[in-house]
Amino acid sequence: MVQQRQAGIALVGSGSARPTVALTNEELSQVVDTSDEWIRTRTGIQQRCLLPAGGSLAELAATAGRAALEMAAVEATTVDLIILATSTPDDLFGSAAQVQAQLGATRAVAFDLTAACSGFVFALVTAAQFMRNGVYKTVLVIGADALSRWTDWTDRRTCVLFGDGAGAVVLQASDRDRLLGFELHSNGALNGCLNLPYEAQAEPLAAGKTVQKGTYQPITMNGKEVYRFAVKRVPEVIEKALFHADLTAADIQWLVLHQANQRILDAVADRLKVPSERVVSNMARYGNTSAASIPLALDEAVRDNRIQPGDIVASSGFGAGLTWGAAIFEWG
Ligand code: COA
């Protein structure tokens, strides 16, 4: 088959899903020594949705994906590629193929991409490469996470922050490229600031030979370091992505950032001089949903008609790795 080169991509549909069970700050303060007042003022979070016992990440991701395909009026059988950005798969071998099967996207190849809270932006840019070289024409990018699975519910410094959810976008080949610019970064030297580490115990196997047997440990974080990193790096990476797009911060119509902390959103918006009514924020209801947070916020703003076709959106993900990135795109 001769593959025709297309110029670019268009973002033509969005969808999202959240577990039905919400835990308020008030309820959480019965579990750990915290208060609604502390959590609200330091983070902006009021409640988070939690995947219940028996809940499936793949199912949540598929629900978001299905909604995005419906908005785009795209049949699942025409999807070429599904990228699932997640750090909390049902299966360590990957959950994307489960999502593919649940959607009935029988032609699609599907794989997971792990980049923590930067996962959605990294997946969007990865998808764009397959499309710009003409290999794939219809791609579903999903960000889905259930960090509640790996939260230490006795650690008030972290457990108040996270929630579960999923969001998705449909990309279609287009003559005019609506992914206007991007910039991605990693710095493994700062890995220790935010971890979900595997901890191994030695298990004797044969004479003089051991293997590892262990499990992942709950999330640990140096909150102050991560905060400092985010308020410095996020405006910087957005400015670089804008430069690649031949735009400036004055051109941003919507700022859709990873929903980590309202104070981080405010600081970034301030630095870029984006007015607060142009900053999409839903963390009060969901907390930090990791790879899901950007497409979840985007989908809500598209569905309530804030974000209109043709609007310029600046998105940025940042978090564990450490990783950070920005993508500037025109919606629709
Ligand atoms: N409830 C009540 N008190 C709490 C608390 C909680 N949930 N968590 C911490 N505290 C206490 C601390 O014990 C400390 O008390 P002390 O002064 O008596 O020791 C005090 O509040 C201040 O703690 P500190 O860690 O300095 O707070 P902070 O102002 O840095 O805010 C974060 C903490 C986590 C909200 C903030 O650092 C942050 O948002 N960092 C970025 C985290 C993030 O976004 N991570 C994900 C990135 S993808």
Residues whose N, C-alpha, C, O or C-beta is under 5 A from the ligand:
A	BS01	COA	D33 T34 S35 W38 R42 C117 R156 R157 V160 G223 K224 V226 Y227 A260 N261 F318 G319 A320
